[in-house]
Amino acid sequence: MRTFGFPEFLFILEAAQWTLALSVIAFIGGAILGLIVALTRTSESSWARGVSRTFIQIFQGTPLLLQLFLIFFGAPVLGLDINPWIAAGAALILNSAAFLGEIWRGCIEAVPRGQWEAAEALSLKYTARMRDVVLPQAFKIALAPTVGYLVQIIKGTSLAAIIGFTEITRAGQIINNATFQPLIVFSVVAAIYFVICWPLSLLAARMERKRAMALAR
C-alpha cells in the first residue's frame, strides 16, 4: 500500500486527456447524427418523423450505462471484436445524438412561424427553407443549451470506467485500489471534473443572459 501523493495526482490528471478526447468524439459524432435526427423530426415525411422519434425514445428512455453494456458485451456475441474506446464512443455518440436531436428540434420549432411562412411564400423548397432561413436562426437559439449539454457529455464519460476505459474516474479507481484513501482520491477526481465543467456552465449561463437581453430590447 502506498500513500496518495503527487505521482498519483499526476496519473489522474493525465487521464483527463482521455476524458476530453472521448467527450470531443461523443460531441462531434453526436452533433452530426443529432442534426440528422432534428431535421427528420421536423421534416415533411411522417415516416422520417416516426423513425427519429423511435430513436429518441429508445436512447432517452434507457440508461447510458445499459447502452454501454449492450454495445461492449453484446458486440462479441455477434462476432465483433470491440475495445472500450469504440464501445464508449459509440454509446456516447448515440446517446448524445438523441438528446441533441431533441434539443435542436425544439430550437428549430422555436423559430417564429412567420419566418417559415415567409420562406414558403417565396416558394423555397424544404432544403432551401431550412438552410437559408430556419437553421441560421435556430443556431443562435441552440448555442446555450448545446454548451450546457456538453457538460453532461463530459460527466457521462465517467460511466466508461465500468467497461475498463481509463479516463478520470477509472484512474481514480486504480489509485484508490493502491492507496485505500477514497476520500482524498475521489475528492481530487471531483475537483478535476469541476475545473473542466464549471467554465462551460458559466459560458452557457452567459449565453442565455445575452440572448434574454437581446430579446428584451
N, C-alpha and C positions, 0 to 999 in steps of 0.2 A: 504494500500500500504506500502511496506517495501523497504528499500534500499539494493542494492546489496552489500553483504559482504562475509566474509569467509565461513559461513554456506552454502550460495548459491553457492559459488565456489566449495565447497566440494561436494555438491549434483551433480553438473555437472561432476566433476571429477570422482565420484563414478560410474556414468553412463557409463564411458569409459570401465568398465569391461564388460558391456553387448555389447558394440560395438565390443570389441575384441573377445568376445565369439561368437558373430554372424559371425564375419569375419573368425574365425577359422572353424566354421561349414560350411560356404559357400566355403571356400578354400578346405577343405578336401573332402567334398561331390562333389564340382565342379571338383576337380582333379581326383577323381575316375571315375566319369562319363565322364569327358573331355578326359581321356586316352582312354576310350572305343570309344568315338567319333573320336579321332585322328586315332586310329587303324582301325576303319571301313572306315574312309575317305581314308586310304591308302591300304585297303585290295584288294584282287584279285576279290572280288564279286561286280559286278556292282549294285546289289540290295542293299547291305550294304552301298556302297558309296552313293547311292541315298537317302537312309533313313537318314544317318548322314548329308548329305548336306541340306536336307529339315529342319532338326532340327536346324542346324546352321543358316539358312536363317530366320527361324521364330524368334529365340531368339536374333539374332543380328539385325534383321530388325524391331523389336518393342521396345519401351522404357521399361526400367526396371520398371518404375513407373506403367505403364499399366499392366505389368505382375503381380506386387504386387496386384493391384486392382482385376484382374481377379481371382487370387487364393483366396484372402481374402474374396471378396464379391461373387465370383462365387461358392465356395465350399458349403455355406449354401443353395444355390438354389438347389444343388444336394443332399441335406440332410446330408451333412458332417459338423460336429462341428469342427471348426478350430480356433485356437487362433493366436495372432500376431506373436508369436515365430515360430510356424510351417509355417505360411504363408510367413514370411520374409525369413526363412531358405530355404524353397522350391523354392521360386522365385530366390533367390541369387544363390542357387546351380545350377539351370537350366541355368540361365544367365551366370554364371561363366563357366559352362561346355561348353557352345557354344563358348565362347571366348578362353578358354584354349585349347579346342579341336582344334580350328583353328590355334592357336599359335604353338601347338605341332605338328600338321600336317605339318606346314611349316618347323619345325625343323627336323622332320623325313625325309622330302624330301630334306633337305639341306645336308644330309649325302652323301658324294661323290658317284656317281653311280658305281665307281669301287668297292666299298665295297659291294654293292648289287650284282654286277656281280660275285664277288669272292665267296660270300655266295651261289649263285645259282650254281656256278661251283663245289662247294663242295656237291651239291645235298641236301642242307639243305631245309627242308620244311618251309613254311611261318612262322609258330610259332617259330621254332628254329632260323630262319633267323632274325626275329625281336628281340627275346630275347637275343641272343648271339652276334649279330653283329650290328644291326642298332640302337636299343634303347639305349645301353650304350653310343654311340657316340652322339645320338640326345639329351640325357640327359644333356650333357655338353653344347650343343648349347642352350638348353632351359632354363638354370638356370637364366640368366639375365632377359629375357623377362617375365619369370614367377614371379620373385620377383617384377618386375615393375608392373605387372598386379595385384599383391596382394595389392598394393597401391590403385588401382582403386576399388577393392573389399571393402576395408576399407571405402573409401569415399562413395561408393554406399550404405553402410548400413544406411546412413543418410536419405535415402528415406523411410526407415521403420518407421520413425516418423509419416508419413502420416496415417498409419493404427494403430497408438497408441502404437507402440513398444518403450519402454523408453530407448533409447540409448542417445548419447551425444546431438544430435540435438533436440530430444524430451525433454530432461532435460532442455536444453536452452529455449525452448518454454514455458515450465512450469514456469521457473524462470522469464522469461520476462513478462509473464502474471501477475505475482505477484509484480514485481518491476517497470515495464514500463520503463526500461532502456536498450533498444535493442542494442545500440552501445556497451555498456560495456559487456552485456551478450553474444552477438554473436561474439564479439572480443575474449572473453575467449573460446568460442566454437571453433572458427577458430584456436586459438593458440594450443588447445589440439589436434585437428586433425593434425596440423603441426608437433607437437612434436612426434606424433605416426608415421606419414608417411615419414617425412624427412629422418630419418636414413635408411629406406627401399629404398628410392630413391637414396641415396648415395651408398648403397650396390649394387643396380642394376647397377649404373654407373661404380662402381669399377669393378664389374664382367665383364662388357662389355670391359673396358680398358684392363683387364688382358687377356681376350680372343683375343682381337685385337693384343696385343703384342705377344701372343703365336703363332698366325697365321703368324705374320710378321717375325718370326725367321726362 
